[in-house]
Amino acid sequence: MENFDLNKLVRETVKDLKPYSSARDEYVSDGSEMIFLDANENPFENGVNRYPDPQQRSLKTLLAKQLKVSEENILLGNGSDEVLDLIFRAFCEPNQDNVITLPPTYGMYKVLSDINAIENREVLLTTDFEPDVSVILNTADEKSKATFVCSPNNPTGNAFSQERIKLLLENFNGLVIIDEAYIDFSANESWVSCLENYPNLIVTQTLSKAYGMAGIRLGVCYASKEIISILNKIKPPYNVNQLTQDRALDRVVASKQVKAEVERILKERDLLVEALKGLSFVETIYPSDANFLLVKVDNADQRYQELLEANVVVRNRSNQPLCENTLRFTVGTLEENKKLMAILKEIG
């Protein structure tokens, strides 16, 4: 957007903050010829006796190449939740500022706003699960530091209109954080390709979904180098451990395998849609750009309990706005989906 001034958004206490400089920040080397006597580590090699690279350089180099951005545009976190928390702490003044969220949406935005003592102004999605940009802009004021856009959205599963997001980027006077946790399952292009066009854009992604690495907790933030520099000021020095970095490197390199798994999930999702259509208690199957389906049923509480008693765990999303009597089904393997459908037919 025009006349965007990042400096006006940064908290005063963060502007002049000097980040902690760890022993591993003071040189750049692969360590192959180094004798490490600087960080008070145990010298006996066991694979994890040394501190990890605080800037995760090898992993950033690989991600930058794949997404065609600079390493200066990337920050890695202990899951996307840490990345989101850093955004709150860098830009939102407690008990003064506010953010805008778009329910039904990912619940951690509200949790993090509460933790950081930031007002959370909720603007409901439209009945077809799209952002109401005019209402968002009318809800914002001079203290609105950010709006959180989850696309593809959780729990609804749909990717938002690109035109609506573009309109928001061009007119919202704060940061627009687009949470792309499920982007690998969508036909839409990532907004990472638009970083140079929108200085107020932040894109977050994760290795927990398509990459199948929820257990290692790795989130990725893409933004202008100026925003990344600010976030680096406040991130913990060793926030991504060595085991996570090693496993992530192996998995990101295996991009063909990841793509093949995504294709299998999408195929299973389509088969699951067709099977759900034949169930009498299923009322609506919402379109999905993710690895899950939001399904409206006759009685979500009853169906959830019946599935649980049959050893199938799904998510009851009925407590979310616009999601009355809905269940969220993650797409499983071929075998899991066959078992699920057999159970659903029995209880139906």
N, C-alpha and C positions, 0 to 999 in steps of 0.2 A: 504494500500500500504506500501511497505517497506521504511524505513528511513523517515517516515513522522514526521515532527517536527512542532507541533501546535504552539509552541512559536514563530516561524518565521513568522507566519501569523497574530498574534495579533498586533494591533496598539500599538505603544510605549506608548501613553497616557493612554491606557486601562490597560496595564500590571500592573502598580503599583496603579491603581485606587482603592480607598476604597469605597465600595457601601454604600449608605445611610442606616443607621440602624434605622428603625422605632420602635415605642413603641412595636408593636406586633412581632418584630423580636427578642426581648430580653428574651423571655421565650417560652416554649412549653407547652400548656395546653388546655383542651377543654373549659375552662372558666366557668365551672359549679359551682365552689366554689370560684370564684375570685371576688374581688371588684376592678373594673377598675377605677383608679384615676391617670393614667399615660399619657393619650393621649389627654387631654383637650376636651373630647367629651361631648355632651349633655347627662346627665345621665338618662333621661326619656326614657324608653323602647318603641320603636315603630317598632322594627324589623330590622331597618337599621341605628340606631343611633350610632352603633359601627363600627370602621374600620374593613374591611374584613381581613382574614388571608392573609398576603402578599405572602405566599408560597403555598397557596391553598392545604394544606396537605391532607385533606379528599379526594379531587378529584384526586390528584396524586396517593394516595394509591390505589384507585379503578382502575385507568387507568393502573398503574404498574402491578396490579394483572391480569388484562385482557390481556395485551400484553406481560406478562412475562419478564418485565424489572425492573430495580431498580428505585425508585423514584428519585434518583440522575441523572437519564437519561432523566428527563422530565422537560420542562419549558412550562408554559402556558402564553398565550398572549391575548391581546384585538384583537381577530381575527388573522388569519395567517399573515395578512399584518404587524402587529406589530412585530411578530416573525421575518419575513423577514427583516424588517427595523433594528432590533437589530443586525442581522447578518452583515448587511452592516456597521453599526456604530462600531461594535466590531473589525472587521477584515480588513476593506477597508479604506485606507488613502485617504482623499479627494484630488482631483487633481493630484494623483499619480498612484493609483492602477486601475485595471480594473476587470470586471467580464465578463463571457461569457453566453449568452442566446441563445435559439434555436427557433427562429420564424418559423411558427406561434405558439405563446405560450401566457401564461397569461401576460396581459399588465402591471401589477404592478411591474414586475421585472425592466422594463425600467423606469417606473416612479420613483421607489426608487433609481435607479442608478443616475438619473438626480437630484433628491432631495439631494442626498449625494455627488454630484460632483464626481461620479465614471464613468470612461469610460465603456460603454456597447458595447462589441464586439459581433456582431450577426453572428451566423453560422446557415444558413438555414437548416431545416430538409431535408431529401431526398424526392424525389417525392412520396414515399410511407410512408411519415411522420415518419421517423426514424432518430435518431441522427447519424450524420456522424462523428464518433469518430476520425478518422484520421485527418479530417479538424479541429476539435475542438482542438486536441493536437497540431497541427501545428499553430493554431491561438494564443495559449497560450504562455506567456513568464513569466519571473521572477516576474512580477507585477500582474499576473492573480491570484487573491485570491479565486475566486469561480466560479463554473458553476451551472446554475439553470436548473434542469431537471423536467419537469412537466409530471408525468406519473401515471395514464392516463392523456393524454394531453388535454388541453383546448386551442383552440377550436376543435381540430381534433377528440377527443374522444378515441383514441387508446392508449393502454398501450404499452410502448416501449419494445423492445427486451431486455430480462434480460441479455443476453450475451453482448450486446452493453453497457449496464449500468455497468456491471461488469468490462468490459475492461476500461471504463472511470474511475471507482473507483481505479483500479489498476495502472493507468498510469498518471492521472492528478495530478499535484503537489500542488493543492489547495483543498479547500472544495468542495464537491459535494452535493448540496442540492436537494433532491428528494421531490418534492411537490406532496403529495398523497391526495389531496383534494377529489378525486373521487375513492379512493382505495376500498371502501366498495361495489362498483358496479362491481368490476373486479374479475375475477377468479384467478388473480395473487396474490401471497403472498406478504404482505408488506415487504419492506426492513428494517423495524424495527428489524426483526429477525436477521439481519446481522450486527448490530451495533458493536459487539465484533470483527468482522472480518475486519472492515474498520474504522480506526480512523479518516479518513477525511469525513465520512458520516454524514449528517444531514438529518433527515426525518421530514417533516412538514405535519400535518393533520389538519382537522377542524371538528367542529360539525355543520357546516352550511349546509352540503349537505345531506348525508344519515341520519344523526340524526335530520334533520329538524329544526335546531335551528339557522338559519341565523340571527335572530333578537337579540340574546344574545351576539354575537361577541366573540367567544372563539376559539382560535387556539392553537395547541399543537405542540411542538418541541421535537423530540427524538434525542439524540446524546450522545456521551461519556460524562461522568461526568466532564471531563476537559473542554469540550466545554460549557456544561450547566453552569458550574461555572463562566466562562468568561461572558456569556450572563446575568447571574444573577447580575453581577457587575453593569450593565448599565440599567437594566430594571427599570421602575418606581416602587416605593415600593408597591403601591396598584393598579396595572394595571388591575386586574380582580376583578370587584366589587362583593358584596355579593349576589345580585340578580342573577347574572350570575352563580356564583358558586353553588347556591342552585338549579337553574333550570337544570344546567348541571349534577349535581349529580343525580337528579331524572331521567333524560333521559338516562344517561349511565347505570344506574341500570336496566332500562327497555330494556335490550339488545334483548330479544325475540321479543318485539314489533318492535324495529328498524329493526331487521332481516326480519320480516314479511313484513314491508313496503318496504324494499329494493327488496324483491322477487316480490311484486306487481308491483313496478316500472319497473323491468326487464321484467316482463310479458307484461306490457303495451308497453314497448320499442319494443319488438318483434312484437307485433300487429301493432304498428305504422310503422315499417319497411315494413311489408307486404302491408299495405294500401298505403304507399307512392310509392311502386313499380308500382301501377296501374295508376299513374298520368302521363300524357303525357309530362308535363313540367319538370318533375324530371329526371335528367340525371345520377346522381350518389348518392348513399347512402353509406357513408363511414362506415366501421366497428366501433363499439363503445364498450368501456369498461366502459362507464360512464352513467349518467342519462340524456344524451342528444344525439342528432344525428346531425352530420354535413351533409348537403344535398346540392349537386350542382344542380342548376336549370337553366332554359334558360335565365332568366333575374331577378337577385336577387333584384335589386332596385324596379322593377315593382311589383314583388310578395310580397315583404316586405310591400309596400304601400297598396296593395290590402288587405293584412291581417290586417294591422293597421286600415283601414277603416271598417273592419268587427269586430273590437274590439279584435283582437288577436295580442299580442306583441311577436315577435320572435327577434332574433338577426341577423342582416346582417353582415357577417364576410368578405365581399368581399374586404375590405381594408387591409386584412392580406395577407402576402406572401403565395403563393400556394393555396389561397382560393378564387380565382375569381368566382363570381356568386354563392356564398354559403350562405345558411341560417342555423342558428343553432336553433334546436327545443329542448327545454327542455321537458322531458316526464311529462305530467300532469296526472290527475286522469282519470279514465275510461270515465267519463262524459265530461271532458275537451277535451280528445283526440277524442271522437266521434264528438263533435262540430267542432274541428279543421279539421277533415277529411271531414265533410260535407261542410265546407267553402272552403277547397282546391279543392274539386270536382266542386264547383260552379264557382270558378275563373279560373279553368282549361279548 
